[in-house]
Amino acid sequence: MEPLLRLQDIQKSFGATRALKGVSLAVRPGEIHALIGENGAGKSTLMKVLSGAIRADGGRIELRGRPCAIPSPAAGRRLGIAMIYQELTLAPHLTVEENLTLGIERRRLGVVRSQRGKIRDVLALLQHPGLPLDAPVRTLGMGLQQLIEIGRALMSNASIIIMDEPTSSLSAADTKALFTTMARLKEAGIAIIYISHFLEEVMRVSDTYTVLRDGETVASGTISDTTMAAIIEAMVGRKLTEMFPAMAHDMGGPVFEARNVHGLHLPHGVDLTLRAGEILGIAGLVGAGRTETVRALFGLDRARAGSLCVAHGRPCPVRRQRPRKALRQGLDLLSEDRKDEGLATAMTITENTTLAVLPRFAQARGWGPLRLARERRAVWRWVDELNIKCAGVDRPVDSLSGGNQQKVALARVLENDGAVILLDEPTRGVDVGSKVDIYRLIGRLAREGKAVVFISSYLPELMGVCDTIAVMHRGKLSQPRPACEWTEQEIMRVAVSGE
């Protein structure tokens, strides 16, 4: 079958930085094509070229065998190309119907005409014909919101849908439903370009693949003719001998205790004890209360009752906890919401990294002008250690890829150098090579005697990295047990049933 879309020798530079150095790929109708690569490999830039968000400096785009130009996102939509970003672009205060038709409303004499017939056809294809059209989108779960994004693409008659990390915020059930939807789209002849760092998913749902490294195509072919190990080696340019690197560390006495912490989403009261050098993993379904627990401990969310004790200090009521106080106590939190809480995206890499510890770089005991050279040296150390791909530490964070933004958020936490570190989904949107670097870094923190809470929806990394694991079910946290005593099946059973 002839390709529906063909990209040949696509090139793009931003100043002296060559983001794309001649990328080629082909996608056929009814095919799921995986686009794979490390953070900063050029995936997002390539998809922005294809969707019309930016213009390529060179190369050729063919659609249905004919050369075409895509000067804008509107032109891309008219050509049948739809982009679904990792961060959903819905209007939460509008209804399902209004979101599905946003930007493609039909008017007659200034009056918006109903498209409910077409909407029902689209929702039937997506296996949700009874979805309430008058419900505000904010009342729906993440899985249904993702579905509405796909529905909006179909409403614009898209023949090619680009999905950028679509499962990064979905539960296991919502992910399974998404894959079912993708199979139905495939049967309808719609081509899907699928971007994901979860290689297990890539191997499961994709037909063909292209691997980018440093802005170039380094491998492509059919999924059935390759292996995950071969794809990883093509991505990182080397063999990864160990996915979860072991780093010996000893556990000491308790350095943090939370007792009977109650909150809006924590009706049963959470008890938690962390020891020096311990990596405690917290598993559970999305919405089970994992994030709410660490937010309450850090003071971002107000808890109703309970007490905290940090580093052998005096117990204090958790309802008085505040982020500023938590930082002084030696606690730090990496939020799962990188966009709204983890980073100030308009500020530079340097400013984001040192934001919580600026007095450390002041000239006179925390006051006065900053010693900028010292501050930059500290930031460059984290850029090198975390392999953050950037043109310089004075670049704004929003100029980086999503995975590199995540590394900057992590660098801020590490620069703060707290004794207790709360990590909420720290590897979300991060490529497999960088994940290994983060796992190694977490192990190093434990070896230095720090206590780490590691929240993740990806069970293999909890099993491979953590010393102990607890499971949360509807706001109730199980007793931690050594990781070697758990299986993935047992974790899921407790997460679903609470028993």
Buried (B, 14 or more C-beta within 10 A) or exposed (E): EEBBBBBBBBBBBEEEBBBBBBBBBBBBBBBBBBBBBBBBBBBBBBBBBBBBBBEBBEBEBBBBEEEBEBEEBEBBBEBBBBBBBBBBEBEEEBBBBBBBBBEEEEEEEEEEEEBEEBBBBBBEBBEBEEBEBEEBBEEBBBBBBBBBBBBBBBBBEBBBBBBBBBBBBBBBEBBEBBBEBBEEBBEEEBBBBBBBBBBEBBBEBBBBBBBBBBBBBBBBEEBEEBEEEEBBBBBBEEEBEEBBBEBEBEBEEBBBBBBBBBBEBBEBBBBBBBBBBBBBBBBBBBBBBBBBBBBBBBBBBBBBBBBBBBBEEEEBEBBEBEBEBBBEBBBBBBBBBBEEBBBBBEBBBBBBBBBBBEEBBBEEEEEEEBEEEEBBEBBBBBBEBBBBBBEEBEBBBEBBBBBBBBBBBBBBBBBBBBBBBBBBBBBBBBBBBBBBBBBBBBBBBBEEBBBBBBBBBBBEBBBBBBBBBBBBBBBBBBEBEEBEEBEEEEBBEBBBEBE
